[in-house]
Amino acid sequence: MQSTILVVEDESKFGGLLSRIIEAEGYTVLQAQTARQCLKIIENDDISVVICDVKLPDANGVELVKKIKDLYPHIEVINLTAFGSIKDSVKAIKNGAFDYIMKGDDNDRIIPIVNKAVEKATIQFQIKQLDKRLNYHHTFRNILGKSPAIVEAINLAQKVAKTDTIVLLLGETGTGKEIFAQAIHKEGERRNKPFIAVNCSSFSNDLLKSELFGHVTGAFTGATKDKKGLFEEADGGTLFLDEIGEMNLELQSKLLRVLEDGTFNRVGESKITKVNTRIIAATNKDLKKESENHNFRLDLFYRLAVFTIYLPPLRERKEDIMILANHFFKEFSTKFNRKVTKMDDSFINALTKHAWKGNIRELRNVMERVLIISTSDTLTQDLLQFDFFDDNIQEDWSSLNLSSIESQFIRKAIIQSKGNKTEASRLLGIGLSTLYRKIEEYKL
C-alpha cells in the first residue's frame, strides 16, 4: 500500500518543491497551506505522515502536532522551520512530533526522516487495525444467533454493560460465558482497562488464593518475591471468575469482602489493599442448591446474583445450529485453505439432530475436525465420528420406534464401513441380502 504524505506549508514555492522531492521517492503527496486545511484533509484521506511548517497563517505548527496526535495517534508529524529554537524543538517532541528539522540546513535529512516516519506510521496503523479486529471479536456483534433465548441474553448483557453492576452468567459448559463476559467489558466504560479471566477450577485452594489476592515475600514456601494478585492486575477493569461454583468456602468469604468494600489482604500481609475491579462471574452449577447443601455461601450467592443472565444450551436454540455451523465452516475453510463449498443434506441433518452436550464448543470442534479431514468440495455425514450419532438416538428417544432405531444403526454401520455393504452386514450380524432389503426399505 502506497503511503500518503501531507505537506503543510504556506509558502507555495517551497511547499511545491518539497512535494516534488518526496513524490520522486514514490510517495503520494497532498498539500495544504493552513492548519484548518490540514485537519480537513486528514479527516477525509488516509495520511501516514504530516510535514508541517511551524509558522502557519492560522496556527502554530508545534501546537498543531498535539492536536493531530490527540485525534490521530497513528499519524507521524515532522515539524519544519526556518527559524528554529531549542524551546520549540523540545515542545514539539513533547507534543508527539516525530522530528523537528531546519529548512536549508537539514535538506539532506528530509527523505531519510520521512522514510523512518512512514515505517513507524505503518506499524501504528497495523496495530490500530488489529485492535479494531480484536475489539470487534469481543463485542456483541460477534455473538451469533437469532433464537429468542440468545437474543434475550444479548439484550440483557448490553443493558448491564453500561453499568458497573456485578454480573452472574449461568449456563452449561461451552455456551459462551467468557465471550459474553468479554463483550460486556468491551462495551462498558472500562473497555480500555484490563480484562482478566481466571478459571477457579484450574487451581488448588492455596494457589487460587495467591492468584487472586497476591502474596508477599516469605508468605509460604517458594514465595521469593512479592506478587500482585489478579484483583490488583485488573484494577480499573474487569475480573472474570469462571466456574465460581468450584471455589471453596474460605475463599468465598474473602471474595465476599472484596465485593462488599473493594478491600483484601495479600497472602502473608496485614496491610489492606483497595481496588476498583468489576466482577463478572460464571458457573454451570445451581448456586442456590449448592448453598442449601452448604457448598456455597448464601450471602455470596445473593451478592453475585444482582444481575443474572442465562445462556441457553444449543439444544434450546436449534435455529442457531446452522448459523454457527456456517460461521465455523467459513472460518476453518479459510484457516486450512480447504476448497470446500457446501454441506450436503445428510451432514446438515446430522448436525441439526445432534444433542450437542458440549454446546457451541463441541460444534466448533466438530467443524474444525471435518474441515481438516475433508478431501472433496462437500461435507458429508461420513466425515463425522462414529460416536457422534449416539447422542442423536438418545436425544430423540421419546419419538423413536424399533424401525427408526434399526435404520439409524444400519446407517451408522454403513458410514463406519465407508460404504462397504459386505463389511456393514458383518458389523450388524445380518446377511448381505437382508442388509440390501433394509436399505431399500428405509431408503438409506
TORTORKOL-642072 format. One record per residue (C-alpha): residue number from 1; residue in one letter; x, y, z. Coordinates in Angstrom, 2 decimals. Layout:
# residues N
{rec NUM, 'a', {X, Y, Z}} ...
//
This chain:
# residues 444
{rec 1, 'm', {0.00, 0.00, 0.00}} {rec 2, 'q', {1.42, 3.38, -1.07}} {rec 3, 's', {1.80, 5.85, 1.80}} {rec 4, 't', {0.43, 9.39, 1.56}} {rec 5, 'i', {2.37, 12.39, 2.87}} {rec 6, 'l', {0.71, 15.71, 3.66}} {rec 7, 'v', {2.90, 18.81, 3.31}} {rec 8, 'v', {1.53, 21.79, 5.25}} {rec 9, 'e', {3.39, 24.91, 4.10}} {rec 10, 'd', {2.04, 28.41, 3.41}} {rec 11, 'e', {4.97, 29.32, 1.12}} {rec 12, 's', {3.71, 27.77, -2.10}} {rec 13, 'k', {7.09, 27.64, -3.88}} {rec 14, 'f', {8.84, 25.81, -1.06}} {rec 15, 'g', {5.82, 23.59, -0.49}} {rec 16, 'g', {5.71, 22.63, -4.17}} {rec 17, 'l', {9.46, 21.91, -4.28}} {rec 18, 'l', {9.32, 19.75, -1.16}} {rec 19, 's', {6.31, 17.87, -2.54}} {rec 20, 'r', {8.11, 17.05, -5.81}} {rec 21, 'i', {11.17, 15.78, -3.93}} {rec 22, 'i', {9.01, 13.46, -1.83}} {rec 23, 'e', {6.94, 12.32, -4.83}} {rec 24, 'a', {10.18, 11.30, -6.56}} {rec 25, 'e', {10.61, 8.73, -3.77}} {rec 26, 'g', {7.34, 7.04, -4.76}} {rec 27, 'y', {5.03, 8.61, -2.19}} {rec 28, 't', {1.66, 10.22, -2.85}} {rec 29, 'v', {1.80, 13.83, -1.68}} {rec 30, 'l', {-1.05, 16.20, -0.76}} {rec 31, 'q', {-0.62, 19.87, 0.11}} {rec 32, 'a', {-2.24, 22.32, 2.50}} {rec 33, 'q', {-1.41, 25.92, 3.40}} {rec 34, 't', {-3.25, 26.26, 6.72}} {rec 35, 'a', {-3.89, 24.20, 9.83}} {rec 36, 'r', {-7.59, 24.18, 9.00}} {rec 37, 'q', {-6.94, 22.70, 5.54}} {rec 38, 'c', {-4.55, 20.18, 7.10}} {rec 39, 'l', {-7.15, 18.84, 9.55}} {rec 40, 'k', {-9.81, 18.68, 6.82}} {rec 41, 'i', {-7.53, 16.60, 4.57}} {rec 42, 'i', {-6.59, 14.25, 7.42}} {rec 43, 'e', {-10.29, 13.76, 8.15}} {rec 44, 'n', {-11.00, 12.67, 4.57}} {rec 45, 'd', {-7.79, 10.90, 3.48}} {rec 46, 'd', {-5.54, 8.15, 4.84}} {rec 47, 'i', {-2.45, 10.14, 5.77}} {rec 48, 's', {0.70, 8.45, 7.08}} {rec 49, 'v', {2.96, 11.46, 7.73}} {rec 50, 'v', {2.39, 15.20, 8.05}} {rec 51, 'i', {5.30, 17.58, 7.35}} {rec 52, 'c', {4.22, 20.83, 8.94}} {rec 53, 'd', {5.78, 24.29, 8.99}} {rec 54, 'v', {5.99, 25.79, 12.47}} {rec 55, 'k', {4.63, 29.18, 11.34}} {rec 56, 'l', {1.24, 28.89, 9.68}} {rec 57, 'p', {-1.28, 31.70, 8.99}} {rec 58, 'd', {-3.87, 30.30, 11.39}} {rec 59, 'a', {-1.89, 28.23, 13.92}} {rec 60, 'n', {1.44, 27.38, 15.46}} {rec 61, 'g', {2.77, 24.17, 13.89}} {rec 62, 'v', {4.15, 22.96, 17.23}} {rec 63, 'e', {0.67, 23.22, 18.79}} {rec 64, 'l', {-0.84, 21.58, 15.71}} {rec 65, 'v', {1.28, 18.49, 16.43}} {rec 66, 'k', {-0.57, 17.90, 19.69}} {rec 67, 'k', {-3.97, 18.31, 18.06}} {rec 68, 'i', {-3.11, 15.84, 15.28}} {rec 69, 'k', {-1.65, 13.27, 17.69}} {rec 70, 'd', {-4.68, 13.56, 20.01}} {rec 71, 'l', {-7.08, 12.93, 17.13}} {rec 72, 'y', {-4.97, 10.52, 15.04}} {rec 73, 'p', {-2.28, 8.83, 17.18}} {rec 74, 'h', {-1.10, 6.64, 14.28}} {rec 75, 'i', {-0.07, 9.65, 12.12}} {rec 76, 'e', {3.53, 10.85, 12.47}} {rec 77, 'v', {4.24, 14.60, 12.34}} {rec 78, 'i', {7.50, 16.26, 11.33}} {rec 79, 'n', {7.92, 19.97, 12.19}} {rec 80, 'l', {9.78, 22.10, 9.67}} {rec 81, 't', {11.03, 25.64, 10.42}} {rec 82, 'a', {13.26, 28.38, 9.05}} {rec 83, 'f', {13.88, 29.86, 12.49}} {rec 84, 'g', {14.35, 27.02, 14.95}} {rec 85, 's', {14.68, 27.31, 18.69}} {rec 86, 'i', {15.56, 24.80, 21.37}} {rec 87, 'k', {12.38, 25.71, 23.24}} {rec 88, 'd', {10.20, 24.96, 20.22}} {rec 89, 's', {12.03, 21.73, 19.38}} {rec 90, 'v', {11.64, 20.43, 22.94}} {rec 91, 'k', {7.95, 21.33, 22.97}} {rec 92, 'a', {7.39, 19.74, 19.56}} {rec 93, 'i', {8.87, 16.43, 20.70}} {rec 94, 'k', {6.84, 16.58, 23.95}} {rec 95, 'n', {3.71, 17.14, 21.86}} {rec 96, 'g', {4.48, 13.95, 19.92}} {rec 97, 'a', {6.42, 15.19, 16.87}} {rec 98, 'f', {8.50, 12.54, 15.14}} {rec 99, 'd', {11.25, 15.09, 14.46}} {rec 100, 'y', {11.96, 18.82, 14.28}} {rec 101, 'i', {14.17, 19.94, 11.38}} {rec 102, 'm', {15.52, 23.18, 9.94}} {rec 103, 'k', {14.81, 24.32, 6.39}} {rec 104, 'g', {18.00, 24.51, 4.37}} {rec 105, 'd', {20.37, 23.11, 6.98}} {rec 106, 'd', {18.63, 19.72, 7.13}} {rec 107, 'n', {17.59, 19.25, 3.48}} {rec 108, 'd', {19.65, 16.07, 3.14}} {rec 109, 'r', {17.90, 14.61, 6.19}} {rec 110, 'i', {14.32, 15.10, 5.00}} {rec 111, 'i', {13.91, 11.95, 2.89}} {rec 112, 'p', {15.57, 9.56, 5.43}} {rec 113, 'i', {13.42, 11.06, 8.19}} {rec 114, 'v', {10.27, 10.74, 6.07}} {rec 115, 'n', {11.12, 7.09, 5.35}} {rec 116, 'k', {11.52, 6.34, 9.05}} {rec 117, 'a', {8.34, 8.22, 9.91}} {rec 118, 'v', {6.39, 6.26, 7.26}} {rec 119, 'e', {7.74, 2.99, 8.64}} {rec 120, 'k', {6.63, 3.88, 12.16}} {rec 121, 'a', {3.24, 5.16, 10.95}} {rec 122, 't', {2.66, 1.93, 9.01}} {rec 123, 'i', {3.31, -0.15, 12.13}} {rec 124, 'q', {0.99, 2.11, 14.16}} {rec 125, 'f', {-1.73, 1.76, 11.53}} {rec 126, 'q', {-1.41, -2.03, 11.52}} {rec 127, 'i', {-1.71, -2.07, 15.31}} {rec 128, 'k', {-4.79, 0.14, 15.06}} {rec 129, 'q', {-6.41, -2.22, 12.54}} {rec 130, 'l', {-5.56, -5.23, 14.71}} {rec 131, 'd', {-7.12, -3.52, 17.72}} {rec 132, 'k', {-10.25, -2.90, 15.66}} {rec 133, 'r', {-10.49, -6.57, 14.71}} {rec 134, 'l', {-9.88, -7.70, 18.29}} {rec 135, 'n', {-12.45, -5.25, 19.64}} {rec 136, 'y', {-14.98, -6.46, 17.07}} {rec 137, 'h', {-14.24, -10.06, 18.03}} {rec 138, 'h', {-15.06, -9.28, 21.66}} {rec 139, 't', {-18.29, -7.33, 21.12}} {rec 140, 'f', {-21.91, -8.42, 20.97}} {rec 141, 'r', {-21.82, -8.16, 17.16}} {rec 142, 'n', {-19.71, -11.30, 17.17}} {rec 143, 'i', {-22.26, -13.32, 19.15}} {rec 144, 'l', {-24.25, -15.23, 16.54}} {rec 145, 'g', {-27.83, -16.41, 16.73}} {rec 146, 'k', {-31.42, -15.33, 16.19}} {rec 147, 's', {-33.27, -17.60, 18.61}} {rec 148, 'p', {-35.41, -15.77, 21.20}} {rec 149, 'a', {-33.33, -17.20, 24.06}} {rec 150, 'i', {-29.99, -15.88, 22.79}} {rec 151, 'v', {-31.49, -12.55, 21.68}} {rec 152, 'e', {-32.85, -12.04, 25.19}} {rec 153, 'a', {-29.45, -12.87, 26.72}} {rec 154, 'i', {-27.71, -10.38, 24.40}} {rec 155, 'n', {-30.25, -7.64, 25.19}} {rec 156, 'l', {-29.75, -8.10, 28.94}} {rec 157, 'a', {-25.97, -8.13, 28.58}} {rec 158, 'q', {-25.99, -4.93, 26.51}} {rec 159, 'k', {-28.02, -3.16, 29.17}} {rec 160, 'v', {-25.81, -4.20, 32.08}} {rec 161, 'a', {-22.59, -3.48, 30.11}} {rec 162, 'k', {-23.11, 0.26, 30.60}} {rec 163, 't', {-23.06, -0.15, 34.39}} {rec 164, 'd', {-20.60, -1.43, 36.99}} {rec 165, 't', {-23.07, -3.97, 38.36}} {rec 166, 'i', {-21.81, -7.46, 39.23}} {rec 167, 'v', {-22.98, -9.99, 36.62}} {rec 168, 'l', {-23.54, -13.71, 37.10}} {rec 169, 'l', {-23.58, -15.75, 33.89}} {rec 170, 'l', {-25.38, -19.07, 34.16}} {rec 171, 'g', {-25.17, -21.88, 31.64}} {rec 172, 'e', {-23.70, -25.21, 30.69}} {rec 173, 't', {-20.07, -25.66, 29.69}} {rec 174, 'g', {-19.46, -24.45, 26.15}} {rec 175, 't', {-22.36, -21.97, 25.92}} {rec 176, 'g', {-20.07, -18.96, 25.52}} {rec 177, 'k', {-19.92, -17.46, 29.00}} {rec 178, 'e', {-16.43, -16.00, 28.58}} {rec 179, 'i', {-17.37, -14.48, 25.22}} {rec 180, 'f', {-20.32, -12.75, 26.89}} {rec 181, 'a', {-18.06, -11.55, 29.71}} {rec 182, 'q', {-15.58, -10.07, 27.22}} {rec 183, 'a', {-18.39, -8.35, 25.30}} {rec 184, 'i', {-19.82, -6.84, 28.49}} {rec 185, 'h', {-16.36, -5.50, 29.34}} {rec 186, 'k', {-15.63, -4.18, 25.83}} {rec 187, 'e', {-18.92, -2.31, 25.56}} {rec 188, 'g', {-18.69, -0.78, 29.04}} {rec 189, 'e', {-16.87, 2.23, 30.46}} {rec 190, 'r', {-13.90, 0.04, 31.45}} {rec 191, 'r', {-13.18, -1.10, 27.88}} {rec 192, 'n', {-9.70, 0.45, 27.83}} {rec 193, 'k', {-8.71, -1.17, 31.12}} {rec 194, 'p', {-7.64, -4.80, 31.65}} {rec 195, 'f', {-9.94, -7.78, 31.22}} {rec 196, 'i', {-8.54, -10.74, 33.12}} {rec 197, 'a', {-10.11, -14.20, 33.21}} {rec 198, 'v', {-9.41, -16.98, 35.68}} {rec 199, 'n', {-10.94, -20.45, 35.87}} {rec 200, 'c', {-11.49, -21.21, 39.55}} {rec 201, 's', {-11.50, -24.95, 38.93}} {rec 202, 's', {-7.96, -24.89, 37.50}} {rec 203, 'f', {-6.16, -24.19, 40.79}} {rec 204, 's', {-5.85, -25.69, 44.23}} {rec 205, 'n', {-7.30, -23.62, 47.07}} {rec 206, 'd', {-3.94, -22.17, 48.21}} {rec 207, 'l', {-2.77, -21.42, 44.67}} {rec 208, 'l', {-6.08, -19.77, 43.74}} {rec 209, 'k', {-5.86, -17.60, 46.84}} {rec 210, 's', {-2.40, -16.43, 45.80}} {rec 211, 'e', {-3.52, -15.91, 42.19}} {rec 212, 'l', {-6.50, -13.79, 43.17}} {rec 213, 'f', {-5.10, -11.77, 46.07}} {rec 214, 'g', {-1.33, -11.94, 45.57}} {rec 215, 'h', {1.28, -12.61, 48.24}} {rec 216, 'v', {4.34, -11.09, 49.88}} {rec 217, 't', {7.85, -12.49, 50.13}} {rec 218, 'g', {8.03, -15.37, 52.59}} {rec 219, 'a', {4.26, -15.88, 52.80}} {rec 220, 'f', {4.80, -19.57, 52.03}} {rec 221, 't', {7.50, -21.88, 50.74}} {rec 222, 'g', {8.54, -20.71, 47.29}} {rec 223, 'a', {7.28, -17.12, 47.75}} {rec 224, 't', {10.61, -15.49, 46.93}} {rec 225, 'k', {9.21, -12.11, 45.92}} {rec 226, 'd', {6.08, -10.01, 46.24}} {rec 227, 'k', {3.39, -10.83, 43.69}} {rec 228, 'k', {0.32, -8.85, 42.71}} {rec 229, 'g', {-2.92, -10.79, 42.54}} {rec 230, 'l', {-5.42, -10.72, 39.71}} {rec 231, 'f', {-7.68, -8.30, 41.59}} {rec 232, 'e', {-4.85, -5.75, 41.50}} {rec 233, 'e', {-3.89, -6.59, 37.93}} {rec 234, 'a', {-7.50, -5.92, 36.89}} {rec 235, 'd', {-7.82, -2.72, 38.94}} {rec 236, 'g', {-9.97, -0.29, 36.98}} {rec 237, 'g', {-11.02, -3.08, 34.65}} {rec 238, 't', {-12.86, -6.40, 34.87}} {rec 239, 'l', {-12.05, -9.72, 36.54}} {rec 240, 'f', {-13.94, -12.70, 35.13}} {rec 241, 'l', {-14.29, -15.54, 37.64}} {rec 242, 'd', {-15.23, -18.61, 35.62}} {rec 243, 'e', {-16.55, -21.76, 37.34}} {rec 244, 'i', {-17.01, -19.82, 40.57}} {rec 245, 'g', {-19.07, -22.70, 41.95}} {rec 246, 'e', {-15.78, -24.61, 42.40}} {rec 247, 'm', {-14.36, -22.03, 44.85}} {rec 248, 'n', {-14.09, -23.31, 48.43}} {rec 249, 'l', {-15.82, -21.68, 51.40}} {rec 250, 'e', {-12.70, -20.00, 52.81}} {rec 251, 'l', {-12.01, -18.18, 49.56}} {rec 252, 'q', {-15.68, -17.37, 49.18}} {rec 253, 's', {-15.55, -15.32, 52.40}} {rec 254, 'k', {-12.54, -13.35, 51.13}} {rec 255, 'l', {-14.30, -12.77, 47.82}} {rec 256, 'l', {-17.41, -11.53, 49.62}} {rec 257, 'r', {-15.29, -8.90, 51.39}} {rec 258, 'v', {-13.91, -7.62, 48.09}} {rec 259, 'l', {-17.40, -7.42, 46.63}} {rec 260, 'e', {-18.64, -5.50, 49.68}} {rec 261, 'd', {-15.93, -2.84, 50.05}} {rec 262, 'g', {-13.22, -3.49, 47.47}} {rec 263, 't', {-10.56, -4.42, 50.04}} {rec 264, 'f', {-8.46, -7.51, 50.80}} {rec 265, 'n', {-5.11, -8.58, 52.20}} {rec 266, 'r', {-2.38, -10.20, 50.18}} {rec 267, 'v', {-1.41, -13.62, 51.48}} {rec 268, 'g', {1.05, -13.09, 54.35}} {rec 269, 'e', {0.34, -9.37, 54.67}} {rec 270, 's', {-1.77, -7.44, 57.18}} {rec 271, 'k', {-1.89, -4.22, 55.14}} {rec 272, 'i', {-5.21, -3.62, 53.42}} {rec 273, 't', {-5.21, -3.26, 49.64}} {rec 274, 'k', {-8.11, -1.47, 47.94}} {rec 275, 'v', {-9.13, -1.96, 44.31}} {rec 276, 'n', {-11.83, -0.84, 41.94}} {rec 277, 't', {-12.42, -4.01, 39.94}} {rec 278, 'r', {-15.65, -5.05, 38.28}} {rec 279, 'i', {-16.61, -8.69, 38.80}} {rec 280, 'i', {-18.29, -10.92, 36.25}} {rec 281, 'a', {-18.75, -14.48, 37.47}} {rec 282, 'a', {-19.91, -17.63, 35.70}} {rec 283, 't', {-20.95, -21.13, 36.65}} {rec 284, 'n', {-22.64, -24.23, 35.29}} {rec 285, 'k', {-23.88, -25.10, 38.78}} {rec 286, 'd', {-27.11, -24.23, 40.59}} {rec 287, 'l', {-25.58, -21.99, 43.27}} {rec 288, 'k', {-28.84, -21.74, 45.21}} {rec 289, 'k', {-28.93, -25.53, 45.54}} {rec 290, 'e', {-25.19, -25.56, 46.33}} {rec 291, 's', {-25.83, -23.13, 49.19}} {rec 292, 'e', {-28.63, -25.33, 50.53}} {rec 293, 'n', {-26.11, -28.18, 50.57}} {rec 294, 'h', {-23.61, -25.90, 52.40}} {rec 295, 'n', {-21.17, -25.92, 49.47}} {rec 296, 'f', {-21.65, -22.25, 48.64}} {rec 297, 'r', {-22.25, -19.24, 50.86}} {rec 298, 'l', {-25.82, -18.00, 50.57}} {rec 299, 'd', {-24.78, -14.39, 51.24}} {rec 300, 'l', {-22.21, -14.59, 48.45}} {rec 301, 'f', {-24.79, -16.08, 46.11}} {rec 302, 'y', {-27.16, -13.16, 46.70}} {rec 303, 'r', {-24.28, -10.69, 46.25}} {rec 304, 'l', {-23.32, -12.26, 42.93}} {rec 305, 'a', {-26.87, -12.72, 41.68}} {rec 306, 'v', {-27.67, -9.00, 41.47}} {rec 307, 'f', {-27.92, -9.38, 37.69}} {rec 308, 't', {-28.05, -12.90, 36.27}} {rec 309, 'i', {-28.03, -13.85, 32.61}} {rec 310, 'y', {-28.92, -17.36, 31.48}} {rec 311, 'l', {-27.08, -18.59, 28.40}} {rec 312, 'p', {-29.18, -21.32, 26.76}} {rec 313, 'p', {-27.64, -24.63, 25.65}} {rec 314, 'l', {-27.51, -25.25, 21.93}} {rec 315, 'r', {-30.33, -27.82, 22.11}} {rec 316, 'e', {-32.65, -24.98, 23.23}} {rec 317, 'r', {-31.71, -22.83, 20.23}} {rec 318, 'k', {-31.98, -25.27, 17.33}} {rec 319, 'e', {-32.46, -22.46, 14.80}} {rec 320, 'd', {-28.94, -21.23, 15.61}} {rec 321, 'i', {-27.12, -24.50, 14.90}} {rec 322, 'm', {-26.66, -23.89, 11.17}} {rec 323, 'i', {-25.89, -20.19, 11.69}} {rec 324, 'l', {-23.00, -21.19, 13.92}} {rec 325, 'a', {-22.02, -24.14, 11.72}} {rec 326, 'n', {-21.79, -21.89, 8.66}} {rec 327, 'h', {-19.66, -19.42, 10.62}} {rec 328, 'f', {-17.21, -22.15, 11.65}} {rec 329, 'f', {-17.37, -23.61, 8.12}} {rec 330, 'k', {-16.07, -20.32, 6.70}} {rec 331, 'e', {-13.53, -19.85, 9.49}} {rec 332, 'f', {-11.87, -23.25, 9.09}} {rec 333, 's', {-12.16, -23.38, 5.30}} {rec 334, 't', {-10.04, -20.23, 5.23}} {rec 335, 'k', {-7.71, -21.32, 8.02}} {rec 336, 'f', {-6.90, -24.70, 6.46}} {rec 337, 'n', {-7.12, -23.44, 2.86}} {rec 338, 'r', {-9.77, -26.04, 2.01}} {rec 339, 'k', {-11.74, -25.61, -1.21}} {rec 340, 'v', {-14.94, -26.89, 0.38}} {rec 341, 't', {-18.02, -25.08, -0.89}} {rec 342, 'k', {-21.03, -26.75, 0.73}} {rec 343, 'm', {-22.55, -29.14, 3.25}} {rec 344, 'd', {-24.87, -31.82, 1.90}} {rec 345, 'd', {-28.33, -32.63, 3.30}} {rec 346, 's', {-27.10, -35.69, 5.24}} {rec 347, 'f', {-24.47, -33.59, 7.02}} {rec 348, 'i', {-26.90, -30.76, 7.82}} {rec 349, 'n', {-29.50, -33.25, 9.05}} {rec 350, 'a', {-26.94, -34.89, 11.35}} {rec 351, 'l', {-25.94, -31.52, 12.82}} {rec 352, 't', {-29.50, -30.40, 13.48}} {rec 353, 'k', {-30.46, -33.69, 15.16}} {rec 354, 'h', {-27.39, -33.90, 17.38}} {rec 355, 'a', {-27.83, -33.31, 21.13}} {rec 356, 'w', {-24.76, -31.00, 21.41}} {rec 357, 'k', {-23.98, -31.79, 25.03}} {rec 358, 'g', {-20.78, -29.79, 24.61}} {rec 359, 'n', {-22.76, -26.89, 23.13}} {rec 360, 'i', {-21.06, -24.31, 20.88}} {rec 361, 'r', {-17.61, -25.52, 21.84}} {rec 362, 'e', {-18.47, -29.03, 20.64}} {rec 363, 'l', {-19.92, -27.71, 17.38}} {rec 364, 'r', {-16.79, -25.68, 16.75}} {rec 365, 'n', {-14.59, -28.72, 17.39}} {rec 366, 'v', {-16.69, -30.89, 15.07}} {rec 367, 'm', {-16.49, -28.34, 12.26}} {rec 368, 'e', {-12.75, -27.96, 12.72}} {rec 369, 'r', {-12.22, -31.72, 12.51}} {rec 370, 'v', {-14.34, -32.29, 9.40}} {rec 371, 'l', {-12.66, -29.41, 7.56}} {rec 372, 'i', {-9.26, -30.93, 8.36}} {rec 373, 'i', {-10.11, -34.39, 7.03}} {rec 374, 's', {-12.35, -33.40, 4.10}} {rec 375, 't', {-11.00, -34.24, 0.65}} {rec 376, 's', {-13.87, -33.13, -1.60}} {rec 377, 'd', {-15.76, -29.88, -2.08}} {rec 378, 't', {-18.71, -31.13, 0.03}} {rec 379, 'l', {-19.05, -32.02, 3.70}} {rec 380, 't', {-20.96, -35.29, 4.14}} {rec 381, 'q', {-22.05, -37.17, 7.24}} {rec 382, 'd', {-19.45, -39.91, 6.73}} {rec 383, 'l', {-16.87, -37.34, 7.94}} {rec 384, 'l', {-18.49, -37.37, 11.37}} {rec 385, 'q', {-17.07, -39.68, 14.00}} {rec 386, 'f', {-18.97, -42.91, 14.67}} {rec 387, 'd', {-19.96, -41.98, 18.23}} {rec 388, 'f', {-21.36, -38.65, 17.01}} {rec 389, 'f', {-24.67, -40.38, 16.25}} {rec 390, 'd', {-25.09, -41.89, 19.73}} {rec 391, 'd', {-26.46, -38.63, 21.10}} {rec 392, 'n', {-28.93, -38.36, 18.24}} {rec 393, 'i', {-30.55, -41.64, 19.30}} {rec 394, 'q', {-30.67, -40.61, 22.95}} {rec 395, 'e', {-31.93, -37.11, 22.18}} {rec 396, 'd', {-34.88, -38.35, 20.10}} {rec 397, 'w', {-35.61, -41.45, 22.19}} {rec 398, 's', {-39.20, -40.48, 23.03}} {rec 399, 's', {-40.12, -40.25, 19.35}} {rec 400, 'l', {-38.28, -43.35, 18.16}} {rec 401, 'n', {-39.76, -46.75, 17.34}} {rec 402, 'l', {-37.97, -50.02, 16.58}} {rec 403, 's', {-37.80, -49.29, 12.85}} {rec 404, 's', {-36.22, -45.86, 13.31}} {rec 405, 'i', {-33.65, -47.26, 15.74}} {rec 406, 'e', {-32.82, -50.06, 13.31}} {rec 407, 's', {-32.43, -47.62, 10.41}} {rec 408, 'q', {-30.06, -45.42, 12.42}} {rec 409, 'f', {-27.84, -48.37, 13.36}} {rec 410, 'i', {-27.76, -49.56, 9.74}} {rec 411, 'r', {-26.79, -46.06, 8.60}} {rec 412, 'k', {-24.02, -45.91, 11.23}} {rec 413, 'a', {-22.67, -49.29, 10.14}} {rec 414, 'i', {-22.59, -48.16, 6.51}} {rec 415, 'i', {-20.75, -44.98, 7.50}} {rec 416, 'q', {-18.24, -46.88, 9.62}} {rec 417, 's', {-17.57, -49.36, 6.82}} {rec 418, 'k', {-17.16, -46.44, 4.36}} {rec 419, 'g', {-19.97, -47.77, 2.18}} {rec 420, 'n', {-18.73, -51.38, 2.02}} {rec 421, 'k', {-22.00, -53.32, 2.30}} {rec 422, 't', {-20.31, -56.66, 2.99}} {rec 423, 'e', {-18.39, -55.14, 5.93}} {rec 424, 'a', {-21.54, -53.35, 7.12}} {rec 425, 's', {-23.54, -56.61, 7.16}} {rec 426, 'r', {-20.72, -58.25, 9.16}} {rec 427, 'l', {-20.79, -55.41, 11.73}} {rec 428, 'l', {-24.56, -55.72, 12.05}} {rec 429, 'g', {-24.55, -59.53, 12.18}} {rec 430, 'i', {-27.06, -59.88, 9.34}} {rec 431, 'g', {-26.90, -61.35, 5.84}} {rec 432, 'l', {-25.93, -59.20, 2.87}} {rec 433, 's', {-29.30, -59.76, 1.17}} {rec 434, 't', {-31.08, -58.70, 4.38}} {rec 435, 'l', {-28.96, -55.54, 4.50}} {rec 436, 'y', {-29.88, -54.63, 0.92}} {rec 437, 'r', {-33.54, -55.22, 1.69}} {rec 438, 'k', {-33.33, -52.97, 4.77}} {rec 439, 'i', {-31.52, -50.26, 2.79}} {rec 440, 'e', {-34.31, -50.25, 0.24}} {rec 441, 'e', {-36.99, -50.38, 2.95}} {rec 442, 'y', {-35.57, -47.43, 4.89}} {rec 443, 'k', {-34.42, -45.58, 1.74}} {rec 444, 'l', {-30.88, -45.26, 3.06}} 
//
